[in-house]
Amino acid sequence: MCSSDLLSAEQTAQCVEALADQIASVILDETICVCLLTGGIWFSADLMRALSVRGRNPLFDALWLSSYGDTEQSSGQVQVRGGLQRSVKGRQVLLMDDVFDSGLSLSQAVQIVETAGASQVLSAVFARKPWPSERACQPDFVGWEAPARFLV
């Protein structure tokens, strides 16, 4: 896990590479990696490329969830704006998101893929921010312990 100061582009890449090292030994090529849109797209793209370098070529899908809209604070409610395109029934799923803040989006995504029949649900986030109270779920893989501030 990387340090808690803001990261340079090089440090960001190192965090993604370290995550890929951890994840590659746990997932299969049949795993469906699900990006949480829209924030997770850049992290997911980098992570998918890093997994490929390590000989893992999982399938890709996305869920479009929104709780921030165009603001810097969560509304406290997650809207599903676009669902899965692939069946996850009986499959291992890796959820990928950029920032783990309140945990609402990740919790909603876990519920969606479990309801759709995933056999196992794992999650990877680039950054985990501190939170004043316990969150409903915790990510399985974390790249960076981020400071308590708005991140893009």
N, C-alpha and C positions, 0 to 999 in steps of 0.2 A: 504494500500500500504506500502511496506517495505522501509527501508532507502536506501540511495544512495551509501554507502560503499560496497565493495565486500562482498559477503555473505558466511557464513559457510554452511555446509551441513544441519545443524539444521535450520538455518534461511531460506534456500532455501525451505525446507519442510514446514515451517510455511507460506511462501508466497503462495505455492501451495494450502495449506489447506484454507487459506483466500480467494483465488480465487474460490475454489470449493464452499465455503459458499455462495459467491455472485452468482455464475453461477447456482447452483442447483435449486434456486427458479425461474429461468428464462427459463430453458430448460425442455423438455419432454423426456420420454424414446424413442419417435419416432424421436427425433433430430438426425441428422447425424453429428458427430464430425469428422472433417477432419484435420488430421495432415499435416502440410507442411514439407515435407521431404527435406533434411535429418536431418537438425538441430533440428526440433521440436519433434523428436521421444521420447526423454527421458522425456521432459516436458509433452508431450501428454499422455504418459503411466502413469506418476504420477498423472496427472489431472484426467484421466479416472478412476483410482483406488479411488481417493479421492471423485469423484462424486458418485461412487458405494456405498461407505460407507454412503453417504448421501441419499441413496435410489434412485438415478438416474442411469439408465443403458442405455445410448444412444447407437446408432449404431456407428460403426467406419469405417472410410475410410481414404485415404491419397492421396495427390497430391505431385508429385515429381517435385519441382521447383528448379532452380539453377541460382544464379547471382554471387556467390562468387567463385565457383569451388574450387580449392585448395589454394586460395589466401586469404589474410586478408582484401581485399578491393573489393567492389562490382564492377562488370564490367559495371553496369548501364543498363544492359539488362537481362531480365528474360527468361530463357529457360524452357519450359515445357518438362520434361523428362518422365513423367508418369501421366496419367489422372485418374479421378475418376473411381472406380469399381462399385459403386452403383448409382442408379438414385436419384437425389435430387429434382426432379420435385415436386412442391407443398409441400416441406418439409422445416422445419427450419434447418439451418446449422450453426454449430459453428466451425469456423476456429481456429486452434491452432498452434502457432509458438513460438519458443524460444526467438528470439531477434527481436525487431522492430527497424530497423535502418533507412534506406532510405525510407522504406515503399513500395518499388517496388514489392516485393514478395506478400505481403498482398493485395495490389491493384490488382495484376494479379489474385490472388486466388478469390477475391471477384467477379471480372469480370467473371471468369470461372463458378462459381456456380450460379451467377445471370443469365448468358446466358443459363445454364443448367436448369433453371426454379425454383430455390429455392424460397420459399415463404418469407423467412426472412433469412438474413445473419448476424450473430454476429461473433465477433472475440475476442480471448483471447491470450495475449502474456505474456510470463514470464517476459521479461525485455524490457523496452522502453529506448532507448538511446536518448540523446538530438540531435537535428538536426538543422543546421544553417538556414534552410528555412522551410516554411510550407509544409507538406506532403499531398499527394492526399487523404489519408484516415487516420483515427485514430482508434486504437483498442477500442472495447467496454469495455474490462477488461484488466487491467495491474497489474501484480504482484509486479513489482519492477522498480523504476526509476533508471536506471543504469548510470554509468559514461560514458563519451565519450572515450571509448577505445575498442579494439578488445576483444570480449568475446567468450568463448567456453562453 
